[in-house]
Amino acid sequence: MPRYAPQPHQRFAAMAGVLIVITAVVSVISYVTLGLVQRDTNHLIDRDVPAMTFLLRLDRDLTDAQLLLIEAHHHADTPKRDVLLTQFDRDVKSIAHGLERVRQISSSMATGPQLSGFERAYRQWLEAAQHARRVMAQGAPLHQRKAIVERTEAMFTPVHALAASLENELYDKQVATTSARIKREAVAARTALLWVGIGAVVLSVAASGVIAVSMRNRQRQFDRRAAEQDRYNAQQVFTGRLTKAFEMAECEEDVLRLVEEVLHRTTPGVTAELLLADSSQAHLHQVATTDSETRGPGCTVKTPRQCPAVRQGTTLSYAQSDEFDACPYLRRRGDKRCAATCVPLTIMGQTVGVLHGTAASAEVFDEQTNGALSVVAARSSERIGMLRAFTQSQTQASTDPLTGLLNRRSFQDQVAEMMHAGKPFTVAYCDLDHFKALNDKHGHDTGDRALRLFSKVLEDSIRPDDRAARWGGEEFVVALCGVGVGEALVILRRVRSALAQALSSGTMPNFTVSMGVSDTEMSEDLEVVLAAADDALLTAKHEGRDRIVVAGQAEQRHYLESELDALFANAEQVQSEAEQALKEGAEAEPAD
C-alpha cells in the first residue's frame, strides 16, 4: 500500500497551527511582563520626556532665530529681509511659549537655579536681538548691522550652553533614572521570552521557507507566462502591421520588395533570401534577398524537391553548417561556418518556396528572429497566393477556356480602347472550313485539338500589339493594330502558311481557314467594321473557302490578292533556290 505523503499546503497548515499556539503563549507572557514596562514608560512619557522635548524645541528655536538674524543681515534685498524678520518674530513667540512650558514642568524638579540663570541670559540676548531686528527693519548701514549681529552672536553662546546644561541635568536626574529602570524590566522580559521566541523563530523560518519556495515558483510561473504573453502581444502587433503592409502591395514585385525591407529591419545579423519555384514548379529561383551589396545566390538548391524544408513541409534549423546532420546544400557552400533556419512557403495549398536565413552563430536565431521569419513567410505566401488567384480569376474571366485567346467581351473592350486612343487597325474574321464535318468524322476531341492548334498558330503569327479572340464556335476575330489592309494581308497569309506547316506533320486531319478583312477607314464604329469583315467572310465562303476576302470593291481586292500571290510566289522561289544551293553544298563537302 503506498505511503501517504502530505501536500505542501497541508504541511504549511500544520506549521501555521503550531505557530499560532506558540504565538498565543508568547502574547500572554508578553502582556504580563511588559505591564511593568508600560507603567514606567507612561511615567517617563507624561513627566520627563515633555520637559526634555520642550527644552530641545526651545534650543532649536533659539538657534533658528539667531540664524534668521544672520541671514537677514547678509540679504541686500529689502523684501526678502522683511520676510526673514517676520519669521524671526514667530520664532521669538515660540521661544516664549516654550520657556513658559519648561517653567511649569520643572517646578517639581531641582532645576530652579539653572533655569533662572538661563532666563537671565535669554532676556539679555532677546533685547539685543530685538534691537538688531529694529535696526535691520529701518535699513541701517551694513557696518552697523554687522556690529549688532556680532553682538547677538556673542550673547547667543552662553544661552545655548545653559540650554545644553539644562538638557544634561534633566537627563541625568530624571530621564536617565527612569530609563534605567525600564531597561532592567525589559531585560527580564526578554530573558523570560527568549527560549519561547527561539522555538517560534525556528517554526517561522520553516514556514517562511515553505512560503518563499511556493511564492518563488509561482513568481517564476507568472514571469514566464507574462513573458510569453508579451512576446505573443508583440508578435500579434507585428503580424497586424505586416498584414496591413502586404495588403497595400498591388503586385508580386511589391510583395518581394517589402519582404526584403521587413527582413532587413527585423532580423539583424541574418542574411535572408526568398526562393520561389517557377511556373513549371521544377526550378527554384532567388526572388528576394537582404544581401543588398552582392545580391548573389546563397543556397544552391535547384528544385523544390531537393530542399529538405520544402520536402518535409516544416521549418528546419541548423546550429552549425559543418555538422553531419546539417542540410547538404548548407554544407556545400564552402564559406565560413554558419547557422541557418529554413521556413517553407505554401501558396494555394502547395509548398513552392523557402525563406532561407543564415547567420554567424545559432544564438542569432532566437525566438524573436525565428518568429519574424515564420510570420514573414506566412504573410508573404498568403499575399502572393491571393495576387496569383486574383490574376488567374481575371485571366479566366477574360479568356476563352479552350484556346486561351480573349473572349468576345474582352476583345471588344480592348479594341474599344484602341479606337478611343485613335489607333487605326484592321479586323479579320476567321472561320475554319468544314468544321462540322471534321467534328462528325473525327470526333469532338479532334475538333477541340483543331481549335487549339489554330489558336496557337494565330497567336504565334501576330504581333504583340495585335489582339486575337475566339468569337464563338469555330469563328475567330483578329485586330491588327496600326496597319492597313495591305499589311494585314501579309500577316494573314503568314497565318495560313503557318497553319499549313503545322498540319504537314500529319498528327491530325488537314483543314483550312477562310478570312474576311476590313479596316477602320470604312468606319469609326467597331460594329460596322466587324459587320463588314463578316460580310467579306461570307463572300470567301461562297467563293470556295480557303481564301482571304477584303471588304470593299472587287478590283481592289483582286489587285491586293494578285500582288500578294506574286510576292509569296517570289518568296517560295527564293526559298527553293536557297534550299537547292544548301543541298548541293552538302553533297560537295564529302568530295572535298
Beta strands, then each sheet from edge to edge (+ up, - down):
strand 1: 271-277
strand 2: 284-289
strand 3: 316-318
strand 4: 339-347
strand 5: 350-359
strand 6: 425-432
strand 7: 467-472
strand 8: 475-481
strand 9: 513-519
strand 10: 548-550
sheet 1: 2+ 1- 5+ 4- 3+
sheet 2: 7+ 8- 6+ 9- 10-
end
